[in-house]
Amino acid sequence: MTRKLFGTDGIRGTANVGSMTAEVALKVGMAAGALFTRGDHRHTVVIGKDTRLSGYMLEPALAAGFTGVGMDVIMVGPMPTPAVAMLTRSLRADLGVMISASHNPYQDNGIKLFGPDGYKLSDATESEIESMVDAGVGNSLVDAGKIGRAKRLDDAEGRYIEFAKRTLPRGMRLDGLKIVIDCANGAAYKVAPAALWELGADVVRIGVQPDGFNINKGCGSTDTDLMCRTVVEQGADLGIALDGDADRVMISDENGKLLDGDQLMAVIADSWRRSGRLRGGGIVGTVMSNLGLEQFLRKIGLSLIRTQVGDRYVVEHMRAHDFNVGGEQSGHIILHDYNSTGDGLIAALEVLSSIVRAEKPASEVGGIFQPLPQLLRNVRFTGGTPLDLDPVKQAVKAGEARLGNTGRLLIRKSGTEPVIRVMAEGEDEALIAEVVGDICDAVEHAAA
């Protein structure tokens, strides 16, 4: 079956258009609620969202769908995606829903579904929900006396803050550290600064004034200039930048130099290896992970397993092969000892614990390996798939030949937006720039 609703990370699109309307959200709520109504207990779904304007439209539509098929709804308001996953498990809910388009601009939104174990639903389950939506879900409506109830969970923020704080070693504090936290005007704008402050840090808050339109705009983990600049201006020890739903993180050292997901995973993997906590003999990354990370891990006796791009594929491999550290260069870092999905705040706290233990600056702790030069460019397209066209294929083949054995080339179509991602890495930075430029030019001409 060709899927029309679900992509690589739930349902995503432009708000109030196509699959991202209140009508579709209502039907998805009905279908998912009916599918996960199993047994005689009162069934429950947890619904969280980020700060996009369209969340006010999608949240009540989903709630109406779930209550219409007999599910009780617990709404937690703006909360990080990992908090929704955690609360789904903690409250013994049957489903969790996050309304977010993650790092995308405010015009987009999305619906992510979690099972009772806090993990994103499988492709097969998503396809089953989509089939139910296509077939019509009116016959799933319950009698008037069995309609579900909807309520707000007043202490949701406090529950997640305490959960995050408990991931630090017992008694560890952040006293004496000055930390810039950029919440991307998104879902973590309350909980992340509060957690750091309660742990004793001197907190400089940016990206904490959401207005429905400014999520990820000029801030957050996908636009880190503001965070890096603020670290230097404030004389801070480091900076933390989350994305719109706080499942990604980037960190700046005290000099304003950015540490990406690969470098953060290296710090955590080395720390957990030393303490005997690391499972699987290494970590799980993706085809985008830097060669420098792979070389560093090999030196300390660990392996890097690569999956296709997408945190769900990283998680699937981690679960199947008992790894407890994995993630993406973009800052999705999954620590299975704590949570079932990427958690930007908890990953940042793990790095902070290494800094506190080492009593060294972030530049020394985070600069654990030197990444090889890597260049990534995105090319937008409309209609068709430019990668299938001969001029693009020829440009890719020529690029691979030029890089030879000294580098790596990766071209892929995004699963969440209409762009082709072109990435190359290797020892010769000028050559990499030429190869990426040639391929991007070919894609642009093909897409014109």
Secondary structure as UniProt FT lines:
FT   STRAND          6..7
FT   TURN            8..9
FT   STRAND          10..14
FT   TURN            15..16
FT   TURN            18..19
FT   HELIX           22..35
FT   STRAND          44..49
FT   TURN            53..54
FT   HELIX           55..68
FT   TURN            69..70
FT   STRAND          72..78
FT   HELIX           81..90
FT   TURN            91..92
FT   STRAND          95..99
FT   TURN            102..103
FT   TURN            106..107
FT   STRAND          108..114
FT   TURN            116..117
FT   HELIX           123..135
FT   HELIX           138..140
FT   HELIX           144..146
FT   STRAND          150..152
FT   TURN            154..155
FT   HELIX           156..165
FT   TURN            166..167
FT   TURN            170..171
FT   TURN            175..176
FT   STRAND          178..182
FT   TURN            184..185
FT   TURN            187..190
FT   HELIX           191..198
FT   TURN            199..200
FT   STRAND          202..206
FT   TURN            215..216
FT   TURN            221..222
FT   HELIX           225..234
FT   STRAND          238..242
FT   TURN            244..245
FT   STRAND          248..252
FT   TURN            254..255
FT   STRAND          258..259
FT   HELIX           261..275
FT   TURN            280..281
FT   STRAND          282..286
FT   TURN            287..288
FT   HELIX           291..299
FT   TURN            300..301
FT   STRAND          303..307
FT   HELIX           311..321
FT   STRAND          325..327
FT   TURN            329..330
FT   STRAND          332..335
FT   TURN            336..338
FT   HELIX           344..358
FT   HELIX           362..366
FT   STRAND          374..380
FT   HELIX           386..388
FT   HELIX           390..403
FT   HELIX           404..406
FT   STRAND          407..413
FT   STRAND          419..426
FT   HELIX           429..447
//
